[in-house]
Amino acid sequence: MKYVPADTRYDQDDLYRRCGRWGLKLPMVSLGLWHNFGGVDAFGTGRAMVHRAFDLGITHFDLANNYGPPPGSAEENFGRILKHDLSDYRDELIISTKAGYLMWPGPYGEWGSRKYLLSSLDQSLRRMGLEYVDIFYSHRPDPNTPLEETMGAVAHAVRSGKALYAGLSNYKPEETRQAAQLLREMGAPCLIHQPRYSMLDRWVEGGLLEALDQEGVGCIAFSPLAQGLLTEKYLRGIPEGSRASKAHGFLRPAHVTPEKLSQVTLLNSVARARGQSLAQLALAWVLRQPQMTSVLIGASSIAQIEENLKTLERLALSEDELKAIEAILAPAQGIIK
């Protein structure tokens, strides 16, 4: 049966926020395809999640060249969904991809050279069956390639029409300022920055958010739930099938420490007192930042997407709630990568 999106998908007018000072809006909750959409995953489940997300007004789908596993398979699967279900709705979608991490062997298969970035983008477009992506990111800074070369490649992608907007990911504050200036000079201003940010990983508060505000750049946080640790699933240990239990995941059993679980348990109490789940509280806490355009959620089920989107029903955090959260987080040490 042909997929037909819900007529109600745009009923929630306040779902969208503008990217910095630019004209593009993103849903405050966007769907990332980092996990659960690769070749090792059930295609039908991923397809159903994309359908449901779009039905709920989630118009932004975030990928990267190496998402899978195996690398590239998330883009291939998303391309199948686009072709069979969403081709008529391309102009309603924001599709992003990235290049920067290892994708193929040899000296041209990672980092930030013009050769790698533009070759990778061409491959991504072929995998997804697209003429262009909406946002093309430099996925990480390259310490051995001049920033002018990396930003020149990103700007070329925009000027050539293969991407509509330029983005950065994992760039530190001063790197971000320099990159934004170069992109402006090259006629492809930086639209958005994608850093890791959550209650358990607050590095962006050390200058990046200020830099983005001054540059007029939007922000979209990845791993706002700390790879699932800021959900209720780990309150009683590591469940089978969770990210921490998978060999190819980034959340390891060593990250699920008694200290972290103690904090998560206390945060869960704050969430319950608000009438929210822990995940909803964690997303609301990230979205409290005025520079934050959107949060990227991962999902393994439709129910998770629905739960996370309900965060928007209660975003406001009182001063007392913020103080209680800060008291819990104050002893936090370490970063989940």
C-alpha positions as CSV (number, residue, x, y, z in Angstrom):
1,M,0.0,0.0,0.0
2,K,1.3,3.4,-0.9
3,Y,2.3,5.6,2.0
4,V,0.3,8.8,2.4
5,P,1.4,11.1,5.2
6,A,-1.0,12.4,7.8
7,D,-3.0,15.5,6.9
8,T,-2.4,16.7,10.4
9,R,1.4,16.7,10.2
10,Y,1.7,20.5,10.3
11,D,-1.1,21.2,12.9
12,Q,1.5,21.9,15.6
13,D,2.7,25.3,14.5
14,D,5.1,25.8,17.4
15,L,7.1,22.7,16.6
16,Y,9.7,24.6,14.5
17,R,12.5,27.0,15.3
18,R,14.7,29.1,13.1
19,C,18.3,28.2,12.6
20,G,20.2,31.2,14.1
21,R,19.5,34.3,12.1
22,W,18.8,32.4,8.9
23,G,15.5,31.6,7.2
24,L,15.4,27.9,7.5
25,K,13.3,26.3,10.3
26,L,13.8,22.9,11.8
27,P,11.5,20.9,14.0
28,M,12.6,21.1,17.6
29,V,12.9,17.3,17.6
30,S,14.7,15.8,14.5
31,L,15.3,12.2,13.7
32,G,18.9,11.0,13.5
33,L,19.7,7.8,11.6
34,W,23.0,7.1,13.3
35,H,21.7,3.9,14.9
36,N,19.0,1.4,13.9
37,F,18.8,2.2,10.2
38,G,21.8,0.4,8.9
39,G,22.3,-2.9,7.0
40,V,22.3,-4.9,10.3
41,D,18.9,-3.6,11.3
42,A,15.4,-4.5,10.2
43,F,14.5,-2.3,7.2
44,G,10.8,-2.4,7.8
45,T,11.2,-1.1,11.3
46,G,13.3,1.9,10.1
47,R,10.8,2.6,7.4
48,A,7.9,2.6,9.8
49,M,9.8,5.0,12.1
50,V,10.5,7.5,9.3
51,H,6.8,7.3,8.3
52,R,5.6,8.0,11.8
53,A,8.1,10.8,12.3
54,F,6.9,12.6,9.2
55,D,3.3,12.0,10.2
56,L,4.1,13.9,13.4
57,G,5.7,16.9,11.7
58,I,9.3,15.8,11.9
59,T,10.6,17.0,8.6
60,H,14.4,16.8,9.3
61,F,16.3,13.5,8.9
62,D,20.0,13.6,9.7
63,L,22.6,11.2,8.2
64,A,26.3,10.9,7.6
65,N,28.3,9.0,5.1
66,N,29.5,6.4,7.6
67,Y,26.2,5.7,9.4
68,G,25.3,2.0,9.4
69,P,26.8,-0.4,10.1
70,P,28.1,-1.1,7.6
71,P,29.2,2.4,6.6
72,G,26.9,3.9,4.0
73,S,24.0,1.5,4.6
74,A,21.9,4.1,6.5
75,E,22.0,6.4,3.5
76,E,21.2,3.5,1.2
77,N,18.2,2.5,3.3
78,F,17.0,6.0,3.6
79,G,17.3,6.3,-0.2
80,R,15.0,3.4,-0.6
81,I,12.4,5.0,1.7
82,L,12.7,8.2,-0.2
83,K,12.2,6.6,-3.6
84,H,9.3,4.4,-2.6
85,D,7.5,6.6,-0.1
86,L,8.6,10.2,0.1
87,S,9.7,11.2,-3.4
88,D,6.5,13.3,-3.8
89,Y,7.3,15.2,-0.6
90,R,11.0,16.0,-1.2
91,D,10.4,19.8,-0.9
92,E,8.9,19.2,2.6
93,L,12.0,17.5,3.9
94,I,15.3,18.6,5.3
95,I,17.9,16.0,4.6
96,S,21.4,16.4,6.0
97,T,24.6,14.4,5.6
98,K,28.2,14.7,6.7
99,A,31.8,13.7,5.9
100,G,34.8,13.7,8.0
101,Y,35.2,10.3,9.7
102,L,36.7,7.1,8.1
103,M,34.6,6.0,5.1
104,W,37.0,4.1,2.8
105,P,40.6,2.9,2.9
106,G,43.6,5.0,1.8
107,P,44.7,8.6,2.3
108,Y,41.5,10.1,0.8
109,G,38.9,8.3,2.8
110,E,38.6,10.5,5.9
111,W,39.3,13.9,7.5
112,G,38.9,17.3,5.7
113,S,40.6,17.5,2.3
114,R,38.7,18.8,-0.6
115,K,39.2,15.5,-2.4
116,Y,37.6,13.5,0.4
117,L,34.7,15.8,1.2
118,L,33.5,16.3,-2.3
119,S,33.9,12.7,-3.3
120,S,32.0,11.7,-0.2
121,L,29.2,14.0,-1.0
122,D,28.9,12.6,-4.5
123,Q,28.7,9.1,-3.0
124,S,26.1,10.1,-0.5
125,L,23.9,11.6,-3.2
126,R,24.1,8.4,-5.2
127,R,23.3,6.3,-2.2
128,M,20.2,8.3,-1.4
129,G,19.2,9.0,-5.0
130,L,19.2,12.7,-4.5
131,E,20.4,15.7,-6.6
132,Y,21.1,17.7,-3.5
133,V,21.1,17.6,0.3
134,D,19.7,20.4,2.4
135,I,22.7,20.6,4.8
136,F,26.2,19.3,4.2
137,Y,28.4,19.2,7.3
138,S,32.1,19.0,7.8
139,H,31.8,16.3,10.4
140,R,35.0,17.1,12.3
141,P,37.9,19.5,12.0
142,D,41.1,18.2,10.4
143,P,44.3,19.2,12.3
144,N,46.4,18.5,9.3
145,T,44.4,20.3,6.5
146,P,44.1,24.1,6.3
147,L,40.7,25.2,7.4
148,E,40.6,27.2,4.2
149,E,40.6,24.0,2.2
150,T,38.0,22.2,4.3
151,M,35.6,25.2,4.2
152,G,36.4,25.8,0.6
153,A,35.1,22.3,-0.2
154,V,31.9,22.8,1.9
155,A,31.3,26.2,0.2
156,H,31.8,24.6,-3.2
157,A,29.2,22.0,-2.4
158,V,26.7,24.8,-1.7
159,R,27.7,27.0,-4.7
160,S,27.5,23.9,-7.0
161,G,23.9,23.2,-5.9
162,K,24.7,19.8,-4.3
163,A,23.9,21.3,-0.9
164,L,21.7,24.2,0.1
165,Y,23.4,25.0,3.4
166,A,26.7,24.6,5.1
167,G,27.1,23.1,8.5
168,L,29.8,22.2,11.1
169,S,30.0,19.4,13.6
170,N,32.3,18.9,16.5
171,Y,34.2,22.2,16.0
172,K,35.4,24.0,19.1
173,P,34.5,27.6,19.7
174,E,37.5,29.3,18.1
175,E,37.5,26.9,15.2
176,T,33.8,27.6,14.7
177,R,34.4,31.4,14.6
178,Q,37.2,31.0,12.0
179,A,35.2,28.5,9.9
180,A,32.1,30.8,10.0
181,Q,34.1,33.7,8.8
182,L,35.6,31.7,6.0
183,L,32.3,30.4,4.9
184,R,30.8,34.0,4.8
185,E,33.7,35.2,2.7
186,M,33.2,32.3,0.3
187,G,29.5,33.1,-0.1
188,A,28.2,30.0,1.8
189,P,27.4,31.2,5.3
190,C,27.3,28.7,8.1
191,L,23.7,27.7,8.9
192,I,24.1,25.3,11.8
193,H,26.5,23.6,14.2
194,Q,25.9,20.0,15.4
195,P,27.7,19.3,18.7
196,R,27.2,16.6,21.3
197,Y,25.3,18.0,24.2
198,S,23.4,16.5,27.1
199,M,23.0,16.8,30.9
200,L,26.0,14.5,31.2
201,D,28.2,16.3,28.6
202,R,28.1,20.1,28.8
203,W,31.2,21.2,26.9
204,V,29.2,23.5,24.6
205,E,28.5,25.7,27.6
206,G,32.3,26.6,27.7
207,G,32.1,29.1,24.8
208,L,30.5,27.3,21.8
209,L,27.0,28.5,22.5
210,E,28.2,32.0,22.9
211,A,30.1,31.8,19.6
212,L,27.1,30.5,17.8
213,D,25.0,33.3,19.2
214,Q,27.4,35.9,18.1
215,E,27.8,34.4,14.6
216,G,24.0,33.9,14.2
217,V,24.5,30.2,13.7
218,G,21.8,27.6,14.7
219,C,22.6,24.6,16.9
220,I,21.3,21.1,16.8
221,A,22.4,18.7,19.6
222,F,23.3,15.1,19.0
223,S,23.2,12.5,21.8
224,P,20.9,14.7,24.0
225,L,20.0,11.5,25.8
226,A,23.7,10.4,26.3
227,Q,23.2,7.4,24.0
228,G,20.2,6.3,26.0
229,L,21.7,6.7,29.5
230,L,19.3,9.5,30.2
231,T,16.3,7.2,29.8
232,E,14.7,4.9,32.2
233,K,16.1,1.7,30.5
234,Y,19.3,1.7,32.5
235,L,17.9,2.3,35.9
236,R,18.1,-1.4,36.6
237,G,21.3,-2.3,34.8
238,I,22.0,-2.9,31.1
239,P,19.1,-4.5,29.3
240,E,19.5,-6.9,26.4
241,G,19.3,-5.2,23.1
242,S,20.2,-1.7,24.4
243,R,23.0,0.3,22.9
244,A,25.4,-0.5,25.8
245,S,24.9,-4.2,25.1
246,K,25.8,-4.0,21.4
247,A,29.3,-4.7,20.2
248,H,29.1,-1.9,17.5
249,G,27.7,0.8,19.9
250,F,29.3,3.8,21.3
251,L,27.8,3.5,24.8
252,R,29.9,0.9,26.7
253,P,29.1,-1.0,29.9
254,A,31.9,1.0,31.5
255,H,29.9,4.2,31.0
256,V,27.0,2.8,33.0
257,T,28.7,3.4,36.4
258,P,27.1,3.5,39.8
259,E,27.7,7.2,40.0
260,K,26.0,7.9,36.7
261,L,23.1,5.6,37.7
262,S,22.7,7.5,40.9
263,Q,22.5,10.8,39.1
264,V,20.1,9.3,36.5
265,T,17.9,8.0,39.3
266,L,17.7,11.4,40.9
267,L,17.0,13.1,37.6
268,N,14.2,10.6,37.0
269,S,12.6,11.7,40.3
270,V,12.6,15.3,39.0
271,A,11.1,14.2,35.8
272,R,8.3,12.3,37.5
273,A,7.5,15.2,39.7
274,R,7.0,17.2,36.5
275,G,4.8,14.5,35.0
276,Q,7.4,13.7,32.4
277,S,9.6,10.8,31.5
278,L,13.4,11.1,32.1
279,A,14.0,11.4,28.4
280,Q,11.5,14.2,28.0
281,L,13.1,16.1,30.9
282,A,16.6,15.6,29.3
283,L,15.4,16.9,26.0
284,A,13.6,19.9,27.5
285,W,16.7,20.7,29.5
286,V,18.8,20.9,26.2
287,L,16.1,22.9,24.4
288,R,16.0,25.5,27.2
289,Q,19.1,27.0,25.6
290,P,18.1,30.0,23.4
291,Q,20.7,29.0,20.7
292,M,19.3,25.5,20.4
293,T,17.3,25.0,17.2
294,S,16.7,21.3,17.6
295,V,17.7,18.1,19.3
296,L,18.5,14.9,17.3
297,I,16.9,11.8,18.7
298,G,17.7,8.3,17.8
299,A,15.0,5.7,18.0
300,S,14.5,1.9,17.9
301,S,10.7,2.1,17.9
302,I,7.8,4.3,17.0
303,A,6.9,4.5,20.7
304,Q,10.2,6.2,21.4
305,I,9.6,8.9,18.7
306,E,6.1,9.6,20.1
307,E,7.4,9.8,23.6
308,N,10.2,12.1,22.7
309,L,8.0,14.4,20.7
310,K,5.7,14.8,23.7
311,T,8.5,16.7,25.3
312,L,7.2,19.8,23.6
313,E,4.0,19.6,25.6
314,R,6.0,20.9,28.6
315,L,9.2,22.6,27.8
316,A,9.4,25.3,30.4
317,L,11.6,24.6,33.4
318,S,11.1,26.5,36.6
319,E,14.0,28.1,38.5
320,D,13.5,25.6,41.3
321,E,13.6,22.7,38.9
322,L,16.8,24.1,37.2
323,K,18.4,24.4,40.6
324,A,17.5,20.9,41.6
325,I,18.9,19.5,38.3
326,E,22.1,21.6,38.7
327,A,22.6,20.2,42.2
328,I,22.4,16.6,40.8
329,L,24.7,17.4,37.9
330,A,27.3,19.4,39.8
331,P,29.4,16.4,40.8
332,A,29.3,15.0,37.2
333,Q,32.7,14.1,35.8
334,G,33.7,12.6,32.5
335,I,32.2,12.6,29.0
336,I,30.3,10.0,27.1
337,K,31.8,9.9,23.6
